[in-house]
């Protein structure tokens, strides 16, 4: 296992007193949502598992389009972390992962919808490529397009975030049940991160898991180029929000709890955030040689990282580990 750490001139102010109050968490379940930054969180957790010899599920052993059940991981004992897409099913997850910490990340619904719409090639599936703005056309008759025969990703075109956090489609417009589910999730999930405040989220993750700054470092990658983004007018955003009304309620609720968590963190939060951002800049400067664009699964081009060559063996291996994604770690540890 890799035990490498980049050499930085920044110290964590995670005091000895605080360390006495908690021990690093080694059992974590990531409730992974699509196109929210979840893959970066998964790679952070996967790297921690790799450097601490913690077992991950085997690659591609999970069925993501149905609620999690224990038989998915049959024959895989002593699992410590879960970083795959699946529908949230707490009793079954507890059976496998015991007293794990549960974390997730969500994103502003119009931005998440736009990203998922093109990542999952919905314009091609729905024959909307000829339109200048396929999302605008989709939103003219969203129910019709969602119910198109053989539309494989129909479930990701409506409230795709709340669906993966356990809200049944039959309850998408049931406001009473949604409010109940939000309170349930607030009680059950240890941390809900927000994509738009990614670094702030990682500081909360660090505290929640009693980890160190090194453990939450990441390299920015798999970001779509601006040429592959669609402009959303204010009118179109409102249509998307109306269509994904459950996701809007989800985001608004946990955006409020997010800032409450920051206020409860203590007066060192912004000092810690500043330290982390300096470390992140330093790691990117040390590791990133160049960027290149490549299509993933025939989707839009995304920005990937080529690690520098002229590094010490120790730093090069650490940079390579920072550049791995969760699937790489599952192949190694599963």
C-alpha positions as CSV (number, residue, x, y, z in Angstrom):
1,X,0.0,0.0,0.0
2,X,1.1,3.5,-0.7
3,X,2.3,5.4,2.4
4,X,3.5,8.5,0.5
5,X,2.7,12.1,1.4
6,X,3.7,15.2,-0.5
7,X,6.0,17.6,1.3
8,X,4.2,20.8,2.2
9,X,5.2,23.7,4.5
10,X,1.7,23.9,6.0
11,X,0.8,22.4,9.3
12,X,-2.7,21.2,10.3
13,X,-4.0,23.0,13.3
14,X,-5.9,19.9,14.3
15,X,-4.7,20.1,17.9
16,X,-3.5,17.3,20.1
17,X,-6.6,18.0,22.3
18,X,-8.9,17.5,19.4
19,X,-7.1,14.3,18.4
20,X,-7.8,12.9,21.9
21,X,-11.5,13.5,21.4
22,X,-11.8,11.4,18.2
23,X,-10.2,8.6,16.3
24,X,-10.0,8.5,12.5
25,X,-13.1,6.9,11.0
26,X,-12.3,3.9,8.8
27,X,-15.8,2.7,7.9
28,X,-17.6,5.1,5.5
29,X,-20.6,4.8,3.1
30,X,-20.7,7.4,0.3
31,X,-24.3,7.8,-1.0
32,X,-23.1,8.7,-4.5
33,X,-25.3,10.9,-6.6
34,X,-24.8,11.5,-10.3
35,X,-23.0,14.6,-11.7
36,X,-22.6,16.3,-8.3
37,X,-18.8,15.9,-7.6
38,X,-19.4,12.5,-6.1
39,X,-16.7,10.9,-8.2
40,X,-14.1,13.2,-6.6
41,X,-15.4,12.4,-3.1
42,X,-15.2,8.7,-4.1
43,X,-11.6,9.0,-5.2
44,X,-10.7,10.7,-1.9
45,X,-12.3,7.9,0.1
46,X,-10.8,5.3,-2.2
47,X,-7.3,6.7,-1.7
48,X,-7.8,6.7,2.0
49,X,-8.8,3.0,1.9
50,X,-5.7,2.3,-0.3
51,X,-3.2,4.1,2.0
52,X,-4.7,2.4,5.1
53,X,-5.3,-1.1,3.7
54,X,-9.1,-1.0,4.0
55,X,-11.2,-3.2,1.8
56,X,-13.5,-1.9,-0.9
57,X,-16.2,-3.8,-2.8
58,X,-15.1,-5.4,-6.1
59,X,-15.4,-3.2,-9.1
60,X,-18.8,-3.5,-10.9
61,X,-20.3,-5.7,-8.2
62,X,-23.1,-3.2,-7.5
63,X,-26.4,-2.7,-9.4
64,X,-27.0,1.0,-9.4
65,X,-30.5,1.2,-10.6
66,X,-32.1,-0.6,-7.7
67,X,-32.1,-0.3,-3.9
68,X,-29.0,-1.7,-2.3
69,X,-29.3,-5.2,-0.8
70,X,-26.8,-7.2,1.1
71,X,-26.6,-10.0,-1.6
72,X,-24.9,-7.5,-4.0
73,X,-21.8,-7.9,-1.8
74,X,-22.1,-11.6,-1.0
75,X,-18.7,-13.3,-0.6
76,X,-17.0,-10.0,0.1
77,X,-16.4,-9.9,3.9
78,X,-14.8,-7.2,6.0
79,X,-15.7,-4.3,3.7
80,X,-14.9,-0.9,5.2
81,X,-15.9,1.6,2.6
82,X,-18.6,2.0,-0.1
83,X,-18.1,4.4,-3.0
84,X,-20.5,3.2,-5.7
85,X,-23.8,4.4,-7.2
86,X,-26.8,2.6,-5.7
87,X,-30.2,3.5,-4.3
88,X,-30.1,4.3,-0.6
89,X,-31.4,1.4,1.6
90,X,-30.3,2.0,5.1
91,X,-31.2,-1.3,6.8
92,X,-29.4,-3.4,4.2
93,X,-26.4,-1.1,4.2
94,X,-26.2,-1.2,8.0
95,X,-26.2,-5.0,7.8
96,X,-23.0,-4.9,5.7
97,X,-21.2,-1.8,7.0
98,X,-22.3,-1.7,10.6
99,X,-21.6,1.6,12.4
100,X,-20.2,3.4,9.3
101,X,-20.4,7.2,8.8
102,X,-22.8,8.1,6.0
103,X,-22.0,11.0,3.7
104,X,-23.3,12.3,0.4
105,X,-23.0,15.3,-1.9
106,X,-25.7,17.2,-3.8
107,X,-25.7,20.0,-6.4
108,X,-27.9,22.9,-7.4
109,X,-30.6,21.2,-9.4
110,X,-30.5,23.1,-12.7
111,X,-26.7,22.7,-12.9
112,X,-27.0,19.0,-12.0
113,X,-29.7,18.4,-14.6
114,X,-27.8,20.1,-17.4
115,X,-24.7,18.1,-16.6
116,X,-26.6,14.7,-16.4
117,X,-28.6,15.5,-19.5
118,X,-25.5,15.6,-21.7
119,X,-23.3,13.1,-19.8
120,X,-26.0,10.4,-20.2
121,X,-26.5,11.4,-23.9
122,X,-30.2,12.1,-23.5
123,X,-30.3,14.2,-26.7
124,X,-29.1,11.2,-28.7
125,X,-31.4,8.8,-26.9
126,X,-34.4,11.1,-27.4
127,X,-33.5,12.2,-31.0
128,X,-33.1,15.8,-29.9
129,X,-29.6,16.4,-31.4
130,X,-31.1,18.5,-34.3
131,X,-32.3,21.2,-31.8
132,X,-30.1,24.1,-31.0
133,X,-30.9,23.7,-27.3
134,X,-32.0,20.1,-26.7
135,X,-32.9,20.8,-23.0
136,X,-35.2,23.6,-24.1
137,X,-37.0,21.2,-26.4
138,X,-37.1,18.5,-23.7
139,X,-38.7,20.9,-21.2
140,X,-41.5,21.7,-23.7
141,X,-42.9,18.2,-22.9
142,X,-40.8,16.6,-20.2
143,X,-43.3,13.9,-19.3
144,X,-43.6,12.8,-22.9
145,X,-39.9,12.5,-23.4
146,X,-39.3,10.8,-20.0
147,X,-41.8,8.1,-20.9
148,X,-40.3,7.5,-24.3
149,X,-40.1,3.8,-25.0
150,X,-36.6,2.3,-24.4
151,X,-35.3,5.5,-22.9
152,X,-32.6,3.9,-20.7
153,X,-31.8,6.8,-18.5
154,X,-35.4,8.0,-17.9
155,X,-34.9,7.7,-14.1
156,X,-32.0,10.2,-14.3
157,X,-34.1,12.8,-16.1
158,X,-36.4,13.5,-13.1
159,X,-35.3,14.3,-9.5
160,X,-32.1,12.2,-10.1
161,X,-30.5,13.3,-6.8
162,X,-33.4,12.6,-4.4
163,X,-34.1,9.3,-6.2
164,X,-30.6,8.0,-5.3
165,X,-31.2,9.1,-1.7
166,X,-34.2,6.9,-1.4
167,X,-37.2,8.9,-2.5
168,X,-39.6,6.7,-4.5
169,X,-40.9,8.1,-7.8
170,X,-44.4,7.6,-6.5
171,X,-43.7,10.2,-3.9
172,X,-42.0,12.9,-6.0
173,X,-45.0,15.3,-5.7
174,X,-46.1,14.3,-2.2
175,X,-44.8,17.3,-0.2
176,X,-45.7,15.9,3.2
177,X,-43.7,12.7,2.5
178,X,-40.8,14.7,1.1
179,X,-40.6,16.8,4.2
180,X,-40.7,13.6,6.3
181,X,-37.9,12.1,4.1
182,X,-35.8,15.2,4.5
183,X,-36.0,15.0,8.3
184,X,-35.2,11.3,8.1
185,X,-32.1,11.9,5.9
186,X,-31.0,14.8,8.2
187,X,-31.1,12.3,11.1
188,X,-29.5,9.4,9.3
189,X,-26.8,11.0,7.2
190,X,-23.7,12.3,9.0
191,X,-22.8,14.9,6.4
192,X,-24.5,16.3,3.3
193,X,-21.9,18.2,1.2
194,X,-22.7,20.8,-1.4
195,X,-21.0,20.8,-4.8
196,X,-21.0,24.6,-5.1
197,X,-18.9,24.8,-1.8
198,X,-16.7,21.9,-2.5
199,X,-13.6,22.8,-0.5
200,X,-15.8,23.9,2.4
201,X,-17.5,20.5,2.2
202,X,-14.2,18.8,2.5
203,X,-13.3,20.7,5.6
204,X,-16.5,19.4,7.1
205,X,-15.7,15.9,5.9
206,X,-12.3,16.1,7.5
207,X,-13.8,17.0,10.8
208,X,-16.6,14.4,10.5
209,X,-14.1,11.6,9.8
210,X,-11.4,12.9,12.1
211,X,-8.9,12.8,9.2
212,X,-5.9,15.0,8.3
213,X,-5.5,17.6,5.5
214,X,-3.5,15.2,3.4
215,X,-6.4,12.8,3.4
216,X,-8.8,15.2,1.6
217,X,-6.5,16.5,-1.1
218,X,-7.6,16.1,-4.7
219,X,-6.6,17.0,-8.2
220,X,-9.2,18.8,-10.4
221,X,-10.0,16.5,-13.3
222,X,-12.9,15.2,-15.4
223,X,-14.3,18.8,-15.7
224,X,-16.2,19.5,-18.9
225,X,-14.8,22.1,-21.2
226,X,-16.9,25.3,-21.4
227,X,-17.6,24.6,-25.0
228,X,-19.6,21.5,-24.0
229,X,-22.0,23.4,-21.7
230,X,-25.5,24.7,-22.6
231,X,-26.6,28.2,-21.6
232,X,-29.7,28.0,-19.4
233,X,-31.9,31.1,-19.5
234,X,-33.7,32.1,-16.3
235,X,-37.0,30.9,-17.9
236,X,-35.4,27.5,-18.7
237,X,-34.0,27.2,-15.2
238,X,-37.4,27.8,-13.7
239,X,-38.9,25.0,-15.9
240,X,-36.1,22.6,-14.8
241,X,-36.7,23.5,-11.2
242,X,-40.4,22.9,-11.5
243,X,-39.8,19.6,-13.2
244,X,-37.3,18.6,-10.5
245,X,-39.2,20.1,-7.6
246,X,-38.2,17.3,-5.2
247,X,-34.5,17.9,-5.9
248,X,-35.1,21.6,-5.3
249,X,-36.5,20.9,-1.9
250,X,-33.6,18.5,-1.1
251,X,-31.1,21.1,-2.1
252,X,-32.7,24.0,-0.3
253,X,-33.0,22.0,2.9
254,X,-29.4,20.7,3.0
255,X,-28.0,24.0,1.9
256,X,-29.4,25.4,5.1
257,X,-28.1,22.6,7.3
258,X,-24.7,23.0,5.5
259,X,-24.2,26.5,6.7
260,X,-25.4,25.6,10.2
261,X,-22.7,22.9,10.3
262,X,-20.1,25.5,9.3
263,X,-21.3,27.9,12.1
264,X,-21.1,25.0,14.6
265,X,-17.6,24.0,13.4
266,X,-15.9,26.7,15.5
267,X,-13.8,29.8,14.9
268,X,-11.0,27.8,13.1
269,X,-13.2,26.9,10.1
270,X,-11.9,29.6,7.7
271,X,-8.3,29.2,9.0
272,X,-8.6,25.5,8.2
273,X,-10.1,26.3,4.8
274,X,-7.2,28.6,4.0
275,X,-4.6,26.0,5.0
276,X,-6.3,23.4,2.9
277,X,-6.6,25.6,-0.2
278,X,-2.9,26.4,0.0
279,X,-2.1,22.7,0.2
280,X,-4.4,22.0,-2.7
281,X,-2.6,24.7,-4.9
282,X,0.8,23.3,-3.8
283,X,-0.2,19.7,-4.7
284,X,-1.6,20.8,-8.1
285,X,1.6,22.7,-8.8
286,X,3.7,19.8,-7.8
287,X,1.7,17.1,-9.5
288,X,0.1,18.5,-12.7
289,X,2.3,18.4,-15.7
290,X,-0.4,19.1,-18.3
291,X,-4.1,18.7,-19.1
292,X,-5.6,16.9,-22.0
293,X,-9.2,16.4,-23.2
294,X,-10.8,13.0,-23.7
295,X,-14.3,11.7,-24.1
296,X,-15.5,9.3,-21.3
297,X,-18.0,6.7,-22.4
298,X,-18.6,8.6,-25.7
299,X,-19.8,11.6,-23.7
300,X,-18.6,15.2,-23.8
301,X,-14.8,15.9,-23.7
302,X,-13.5,16.3,-20.1
303,X,-10.2,17.6,-18.8
304,X,-7.8,14.9,-17.5
305,X,-4.4,15.3,-15.8
306,X,-1.0,14.1,-16.9
307,X,1.3,13.8,-13.9
308,X,4.7,15.4,-14.1
309,X,7.6,13.2,-14.9
310,X,10.5,15.0,-13.1
311,X,9.5,14.1,-9.5
312,X,11.1,12.0,-6.8
313,X,9.8,8.4,-6.8
314,X,8.0,9.1,-3.6
315,X,6.3,12.3,-4.8
316,X,5.5,10.7,-8.2
317,X,3.7,7.8,-6.6
318,X,1.7,10.1,-4.4
319,X,0.7,12.2,-7.4
320,X,-0.3,9.1,-9.3
321,X,-2.4,8.1,-6.4
322,X,-4.0,11.5,-6.3
323,X,-4.8,11.2,-10.0
324,X,-6.5,7.8,-9.6
325,X,-10.3,7.5,-9.5
326,X,-12.4,5.3,-7.2
327,X,-12.7,2.6,-9.9
328,X,-8.9,2.3,-9.9
329,X,-8.9,1.7,-6.1
330,X,-11.8,-0.8,-6.3
331,X,-9.8,-2.8,-8.9
332,X,-6.8,-2.8,-6.5
333,X,-8.6,-3.4,-3.2
334,X,-11.8,-5.3,-4.2
